[in-house]
Amino acid sequence: MEKRYGRITGWGAYVPEKVLTNHDLEQLVDTSHEWIVQRTGIHQRHIAGPEETNATMSVAAARRALQKANLAATDLDLIIVATTTGDFITPAVSSQIQHMLGATNVPAFVLANGCTGFLYALTTAQQFISGGVYRNILIIGSELLSRYVDWTDRNTCVLFGDAAGAFVMQATSEPCGLFGFDMGSDGSGSQHIIAPAMGSAEPVNATTFAERRHFIRMNGREVFKFATRVLGSTSQRSLAQAGMTLDDIDCIVPHQANLRIIEAAARAMNLPIERFLVKVHKYANTSAASIPVAICDGLDSGEIRLDDRLLLVSFGSGLTWASAVLQMAPTLQKPRYSNGVAEPATAEWVTA
Ligand SMILES: CC(C)(COP(=O)(O)OP(=O)(O)OC[C@H]1O[C@@H](n2cnc3c(N)ncnc32)[C@H](O)[C@@H]1OP(=O)(O)O)[C@@H](O)C(=O)NCCC(=O)NCCS
């Protein structure tokens, strides 16, 4: 069989209209804009309105991605939704999304892996494409974290935001897509990011509710140490699998959790911070949505191009890590840069 690559032909993001600034948070908990910016780099986050759900945000992002790919929802062979904040514990939000998109009878499933979920989903989609099973796959990363954070806990509520991002991956014989990946898990650190009473281990009751154990709790220092430990090593493994080095990479797209973590990763890789796509100041940590939303923003702003070689790298609850070398579209014939400035993405590139 001819080798099949997974080209990203469509991409789309959705962020809710409502913006919550650090100054707004000063009214809710004992914090300050200066503290949040200095410790995290976050200036604001988007928060879903009362009518919005994980499914509606996902569908908005997915419609944009399908439109870019010039694909109807009925053309899809598979929908994978990376999220841990679906509308219900059951049914899986992927089926609601499939129905709302009009993707009649298309298989759909949720991949629940916190902040690494989108990279796990991307890698999973690639396997279906390269195995020749499916041709058109919709991959969504979506989180409605504002309904899972404790708005009285300053340790967590300042960190997160709501958003959805979507990619359409299509089979092609032209070299592009995922050139290498790495995934890993260390459940010995599972207690460091946990919503203790949101599952079957500790069903919600009056006591767990009063103790607010249904909200996300986090040991920030441990997560910070873990993140700075794994980001460099997982990146090296993805690069090795791709047969590349950091010199071959145009831009690093890290999970957007904390600017200080990204800066630590830059130091560990011996790279200037300018080589990293940074969007955490605008959206805060949107977990599984953070990487696709950052990529959509970077394409819109011209900071990255469709034929750039991207190193995507993430860490999160589990604890888990993941990375991937991704080139969304085949290499273009025209020069990558003109006068040292990256050219912005244009529609013509999609079909180039
Ligand atoms: C959460 C995080 C920003 C805290 O920064 P830090 O420098 O580690 O801060 P510390 O935990 O040392 O806390 C320092 C003090 O600030 C306080 N503090 C915590 N949140 C605060 C806030 N929003 N405003 C003001 N003070 C705050 C703490 O209570 C602590 O006070 P104490 O010393 O009196 O107990 C940081 O640990 C972090 O980003 N960790 C990774 C989290 C993450 O990325 N999670 C998502 C993973 S996908």
The ligand as an SDF file (V2000), in Angstrom:
LIG
                    3D

 48 50  0  0  0  0  0  0  0  0999 V2000
    0.2650   27.5390   40.5170 C   0  0  0  0  0  0  0  0  0  0  0  0
    1.5520   28.3160   40.3770 C   0  0  0  0  0  0  0  0  0  0  0  0
    1.3350   29.4960   39.4130 C   0  0  0  0  0  0  0  0  0  0  0  0
    1.9520   28.8520   41.7180 C   0  0  0  0  0  0  0  0  0  0  0  0
    3.1610   29.5560   41.5980 O   0  0  0  0  0  0  0  0  0  0  0  0
    4.3250   29.2750   42.6510 P   0  0  0  0  0  0  0  0  0  0  0  0
    5.4160   30.2150   42.3700 O   0  0  0  0  0  0  0  0  0  0  0  0
    4.6310   27.8140   42.5730 O   0  0  0  0  0  0  0  0  0  0  0  0
    3.6060   29.6590   43.9740 O   0  0  0  0  0  0  0  0  0  0  0  0
    3.6040   28.8170   45.2980 P   0  0  0  0  0  0  0  0  0  0  0  0
    2.8300   27.5640   45.1500 O   0  0  0  0  0  0  0  0  0  0  0  0
    5.0430   28.7360   45.7390 O   0  0  0  0  0  0  0  0  0  0  0  0
    2.7660   29.7580   46.2400 O   0  0  0  0  0  0  0  0  0  0  0  0
    3.3270   30.9540   46.7140 C   0  0  0  0  0  0  0  0  0  0  0  0
    2.2830   31.6850   47.5250 C   0  0  0  0  0  0  0  0  0  0  0  0
    1.3390   32.3070   46.6380 O   0  0  0  0  0  0  0  0  0  0  0  0
    0.0330   32.0420   47.0780 C   0  0  0  0  0  0  0  0  0  0  0  0
   -0.8710   32.0530   45.9520 N   0  0  0  0  0  0  0  0  0  0  0  0
   -1.3270   31.0180   45.2270 C   0  0  0  0  0  0  0  0  0  0  0  0
   -2.1650   31.4430   44.2760 N   0  0  0  0  0  0  0  0  0  0  0  0
   -2.2210   32.7880   44.4030 C   0  0  0  0  0  0  0  0  0  0  0  0
   -2.9170   33.7830   43.7010 C   0  0  0  0  0  0  0  0  0  0  0  0
   -3.7260   33.5030   42.6830 N   0  0  0  0  0  0  0  0  0  0  0  0
   -2.7360   35.0590   44.0730 N   0  0  0  0  0  0  0  0  0  0  0  0
   -1.9220   35.3850   45.1060 C   0  0  0  0  0  0  0  0  0  0  0  0
   -1.2580   34.4660   45.8090 N   0  0  0  0  0  0  0  0  0  0  0  0
   -1.3980   33.1890   45.4650 C   0  0  0  0  0  0  0  0  0  0  0  0
    0.1090   30.7010   47.7410 C   0  0  0  0  0  0  0  0  0  0  0  0
   -0.9680   30.5430   48.6350 O   0  0  0  0  0  0  0  0  0  0  0  0
    1.4440   30.7840   48.4460 C   0  0  0  0  0  0  0  0  0  0  0  0
    1.2580   31.4750   49.6490 O   0  0  0  0  0  0  0  0  0  0  0  0
    1.9370   30.9570   51.0030 P   0  0  0  0  0  0  0  0  0  0  0  0
    3.4070   30.9400   50.7080 O   0  0  0  0  0  0  0  0  0  0  0  0
    1.5040   31.9690   51.9840 O   0  0  0  0  0  0  0  0  0  0  0  0
    1.3680   29.5990   51.2030 O   0  0  0  0  0  0  0  0  0  0  0  0
    2.6830   27.4240   39.8170 C   0  0  0  0  0  0  0  0  0  0  0  0
    3.0530   26.4820   40.7960 O   0  0  0  0  0  0  0  0  0  0  0  0
    2.2850   26.7100   38.5640 C   0  0  0  0  0  0  0  0  0  0  0  0
    2.0090   27.3160   37.5590 O   0  0  0  0  0  0  0  0  0  0  0  0
    2.2920   25.3790   38.5550 N   0  0  0  0  0  0  0  0  0  0  0  0
    1.9010   24.6050   37.4250 C   0  0  0  0  0  0  0  0  0  0  0  0
    0.4260   24.5910   37.3270 C   0  0  0  0  0  0  0  0  0  0  0  0
   -0.0710   24.1160   36.0060 C   0  0  0  0  0  0  0  0  0  0  0  0
    0.4740   24.4370   34.9980 O   0  0  0  0  0  0  0  0  0  0  0  0
   -1.1330   23.3500   36.0490 N   0  0  0  0  0  0  0  0  0  0  0  0
   -1.8050   22.8570   34.9120 C   0  0  0  0  0  0  0  0  0  0  0  0
   -1.1470   21.6450   34.4240 C   0  0  0  0  0  0  0  0  0  0  0  0
   -1.8490   21.1090   32.9590 S   0  0  0  0  0  0  0  0  0  0  0  0
  1  2  1  0
  2  3  1  0
  2  4  1  0
  2 36  1  0
  4  5  1  0
  5  6  1  0
  6  7  2  0
  6  8  1  0
  6  9  1  0
  9 10  1  0
 10 11  2  0
 10 12  1  0
 10 13  1  0
 13 14  1  0
 14 15  1  0
 15 16  1  0
 15 30  1  0
 16 17  1  0
 17 18  1  0
 17 28  1  0
 18 19  1  0
 18 27  1  0
 19 20  2  0
 20 21  1  0
 21 22  1  0
 21 27  2  0
 22 23  1  0
 22 24  2  0
 24 25  1  0
 25 26  2  0
 26 27  1  0
 28 29  1  0
 28 30  1  0
 30 31  1  0
 31 32  1  0
 32 33  2  0
 32 34  1  0
 32 35  1  0
 36 37  1  0
 36 38  1  0
 38 39  2  0
 38 40  1  0
 40 41  1  0
 41 42  1  0
 42 43  1  0
 43 44  2  0
 43 45  1  0
 45 46  1  0
 46 47  1  0
 47 48  1  0
M  END
$$$$
